[in-house]
C-alpha cells in the first residue's frame, strides 16, 4: 500500500515507504497523478496557510483589546515583534544548506499552526508578544520558501495566471474560515480559544499531510546556497523595501481603525473581510491575466497610484469625519490593489538568474521587513497623537513606489532590469 502511494515514477513498486523522500525532477512530475504534482502542492499549501494566519488576523484586533486592553502603542509593538522573523528571513539561506526548501516550508507551516492554536492561552502583553514571535517565525519562513518554490516550479509564461489562481485559492480558504466565524460566532457562543485551536490544528494536520503525501521535487536549476546581492537587482530590492513599509499601514492600522474608530465587533469586521474575499476570488485570476497582458510596469503603476489615493482618503476619514460606509469601501479597494503585488514576483522571475531565486527570495524578505520592524511601533506612537498623519505618511510611501515603478522597462529580462540598463551596459552576471 505504501509503495503505491508514495513511489516516485522511477522507483519500482514494492520499495519501502522511505522512497517518498527520493527527489523527483519537476519535469518528470507530469507522470504523477494530478493531485501529487508540484503545482497541486502549491495549491494545497495556498489553501492551508490562510486557515491559521487569517483566523489569527481576523480575531487579533478584538482579542487584544478585550483580553489584554491594548492601545495603539501596544498593537504597534506587537506587530513590530511579529515582523522581526521577516527581517531575519535571510537565515533561510543557512537552513537550506541542511534542509530541502520544500521540507522547510512545510515544517514552518506546522509551526504557524501550532502557535496559532495556543494564542488564546496567553492573554497578556508579554504572552502575546512571545506566541506572536513563534507564529511569525513559521509564517515568514514559510512565505519565503513558498515564494521561492513558486518561481522555481512555475513556467514564466504561465506564472502570472497561476499566481492569480493561487491567490484566489487562498481567498477561498479564508472565505470559508471567515464565513464560519461570522455565521457561528454568536449562535454557538464561540470563544477565542475554540476558534484558535480549530484553525491552528487544521493547518498543522494539513501541513503534516503535505509532508508525507508528496515527493520531494527537484527544480530544474540548482539553487545558490549563499548570500548574494546583485547590483542589477537594485530596483527589485528598492520596490521590496517600499512594499514592506507601505504594507504595515494596511496590516497594522487599517483593521485597527475599523475597531477603534467605528466600533466594529468580531462578526462585523469578519463580514468586511468576507466581502474582500468574495471580490478577491473573482478578481485575483483576472489580475493575473492583467499582469500577463499589460506587463509588470503598467500593472505596478496602476497599483501604486490607486494605493496613494486610498491612503489619502483614509486620512480624510479623520480630517473630514467621513462615514463608516466610505471606510469599508476604501478597505475593500485597498485589499484588491494589494493583489496586484504578484507583478513584483513575476518582474523578478523575468530578470533573475534561475539559480538566484531561493537566496534572493530570502534577501528580499529581509529587505521587505527592514522598515516593517521599525514602523509599527514608531507609527503606533504617532497613531496616539494623529491617526490621519499615519495614513498621510502611507500615501507618500505609495508615491515613492510609483516613482520607482516608472523605472521598470516594458520587457524586463536579464540585462534589461531597468530603463537605464541598456545605457549602463550592466552584465547579467553582476
C-alpha angles and dihedrals in degrees: 000000000000091000092055092050104043110025120120117227096264096048115093117232115268099048118130122270091259087080087083086078092057108113116249119202111238091233089059093049091086088080091059122091111275093251092057100050125111095252091051090052089053089054093048090051090046088056094044105050098056092055091071102025099046093043086055091047094048095051100034102086094048094040096052093046095046100036103030105021094235122185129193093280092051094050090048090053091048092054092046088057089045091056097050093087088051089055088050094047087111084080087076087080090063094044095052089059085076105018129050114246092239092053093045091052094052095044088051089051089054090051090053090051096049094046092049091050093060099039095109091056090073108055097167136084094253094044094047092048090053098046091042090055091053095047090046092055088056094045098046097043089048092049093048093052094039092055090049093050092047093055092044097046102038121078113241096238094054099032098097093051095044092046088053090052090048089054089049091050091053089049090051092053091047090047090059091048095048092044091055091048094047095045101039105030097089102025093053096033091235119193131212090248094055095047095045091049094049095046096044092044092051092052091048094051093047092048090053089050091053091049092053103034102048130067120238104263122215115212118226092249123048111235126241106246101203138075113282131180113181122195092218091062093058095113091051089051092049093049090049091051092052092044090056093049094046095044092061092066091058098039098043108028111022094065092038088055091055090056100037101040102028100029098234114184123216095267092044094051090044090052089056089051088051091057089051092051098047090052092044093052088060098035101045097069089044090051089052090053090047091055090050092049104038100028133234096284097058093039094053092044089055092046096050094044090053093046092051090054093046094051091047088052090050087060089050089061087070101032096048101022093239115184137261095258092062090044091055092046092051090049091055094047089047091055093048093051091052087059088071089068087094085081088070090057094050091045089059092043089057097049099037132100101240091235091056097062100092099044093041091050088057093045091047091051090052092048090046090056101045092092091033092066093052105033104061096058093038094047089042088065091045089049090061088058101035126355089186091060089057091057093044088056089050091054089054090051090052090052091053089052089049090054091050092048089060087067093063111103120233091246109031118195138140106305092020102067097135137014087260097054097091091051094046095046092222112184117228091237094060 
